[in-house]
Amino acid sequence: DASRTSDIYVHNADVAVEAPTLLSANSSSVSLELSWSVPAQYTTTSPTVTLCGSLQPITLFELEMFTNGSTLLYRGADTKFTVLGLSPGTNYDFRLRGGSALG
């Protein structure tokens, strides 16, 4: 029906976000074990991510690896991941992002 309309509102909050803390990084010549913690203000007991008008805790993580392009290594709720199949003498960059169940 062409007479129907919808309003969409987007709100971007200018909030400084503290990065997760790297707890350990154990490595061998071909693997890297990473673990991290969520800053206290972003846990389920102190939700701070505003999405769809409600506060959401950070409960999901995405870990990406960059060598020749980007590779999504992990997406889930765990705060640890082991990267396998690395090559000695190769530089790797990683990015960890956090979000709520809503996005």
C-alpha positions as CSV (number, residue, x, y, z in Angstrom):
1,D,0.0,0.0,0.0
2,A,1.7,3.2,-1.2
3,S,-0.2,5.4,1.4
4,R,1.6,3.8,4.3
5,T,4.7,5.4,5.8
6,S,7.2,4.4,8.5
7,D,9.5,6.5,10.6
8,I,13.0,5.3,11.3
9,Y,15.1,7.0,13.9
10,V,18.9,6.5,14.2
11,H,20.7,7.6,17.4
12,N,24.5,7.7,17.6
13,A,25.8,8.3,21.1
14,D,29.2,10.0,21.4
15,V,30.5,7.7,24.2
16,A,34.1,6.8,24.7
17,V,34.3,3.0,24.8
18,E,37.0,1.2,26.8
19,A,38.7,-1.6,25.0
20,P,38.6,-5.2,26.3
21,T,41.6,-6.1,28.4
22,L,43.9,-8.8,27.0
23,L,44.4,-11.3,29.8
24,S,46.8,-13.8,28.1
25,A,48.4,-14.5,24.8
26,N,50.2,-17.9,24.8
27,S,51.8,-18.8,21.6
28,S,53.8,-21.5,19.8
29,S,55.3,-21.3,16.3
30,V,51.9,-22.1,14.7
31,S,49.2,-21.0,17.2
32,L,48.2,-18.2,19.4
33,E,45.8,-18.5,22.4
34,L,44.0,-15.2,23.3
35,S,41.7,-14.4,26.2
36,W,40.2,-11.1,27.1
37,S,37.9,-9.5,29.7
38,V,35.0,-7.1,29.3
39,P,35.4,-3.8,31.2
40,A,33.2,-3.8,34.2
41,Q,30.9,-1.1,32.9
42,Y,30.0,-3.3,29.9
43,T,29.0,-6.5,31.6
44,T,25.5,-7.9,32.2
45,T,25.4,-6.4,35.6
46,S,26.1,-2.9,34.2
47,P,24.6,-2.7,30.7
48,T,25.7,0.4,28.7
49,V,25.1,-0.3,25.0
50,T,22.0,1.6,23.9
51,L,20.2,-0.1,21.0
52,C,16.5,0.1,20.1
53,G,15.8,2.4,23.0
54,S,17.1,0.0,25.7
55,L,20.4,-0.7,27.4
56,Q,22.1,-3.9,26.3
57,P,25.2,-5.6,27.9
58,I,28.2,-6.6,25.7
59,T,27.7,-10.4,25.3
60,L,29.0,-11.2,21.8
61,F,32.5,-10.8,20.3
62,E,34.0,-10.9,16.8
63,L,37.7,-11.6,16.4
64,E,39.2,-10.8,13.0
65,M,42.6,-11.5,11.6
66,F,44.3,-9.4,9.0
67,T,47.2,-10.6,6.8
68,N,46.2,-10.3,3.1
69,G,42.6,-9.1,3.7
70,S,40.3,-9.8,6.6
71,T,39.3,-13.2,8.0
72,L,36.5,-13.6,10.6
73,L,38.0,-16.1,13.0
74,Y,35.4,-16.2,15.8
75,R,31.9,-14.9,16.6
76,G,30.4,-15.8,19.9
77,A,30.1,-15.2,23.6
78,D,33.3,-16.8,24.9
79,T,36.2,-14.6,26.0
80,K,38.9,-16.8,24.6
81,F,40.0,-18.2,21.3
82,T,42.9,-20.2,19.9
83,V,44.2,-19.2,16.5
84,L,45.7,-22.3,14.7
85,G,47.6,-22.6,11.4
86,L,49.9,-19.6,11.8
87,S,53.1,-19.4,9.8
88,P,56.4,-18.6,11.6
89,G,57.9,-15.3,10.5
90,T,54.5,-13.8,9.4
91,N,53.0,-10.7,10.9
92,Y,49.4,-10.9,11.9
93,D,47.0,-8.1,13.1
94,F,43.9,-8.8,15.0
95,R,40.7,-6.8,15.8
96,L,38.3,-7.7,18.6
97,R,34.8,-6.1,18.6
98,G,32.0,-6.5,21.1
99,G,28.3,-6.1,20.8
100,S,24.9,-7.0,22.3
101,A,22.5,-9.7,21.3
102,L,20.7,-7.1,19.2
103,G,23.7,-6.1,17.2
